[in-house]
């Protein structure tokens, strides 16, 4: 299987958060995808989920905050892998945010 270099910005509502069943140190977030954006120079393999739901593996350390609960909003960048959607494990400043309500800037 050929891997396509891809990355998509996703903004959405956290519907569910559970420990990832096979990836140690990661949580699996189920998101209601409210917005997607193409990342310059990268293929967009996740934009098709706009308006639907998507499970995204996120490094647990990034979502330890108590705000990361059902109903919180998240803004992240993720890529499609053979094992599903995977958020950037070490995002640049300003490329990952979680907020209660709708305030993500």
Order of alpha helices (4+ residues) and beta strands (2+ residues): beta-beta-beta-beta-beta-beta
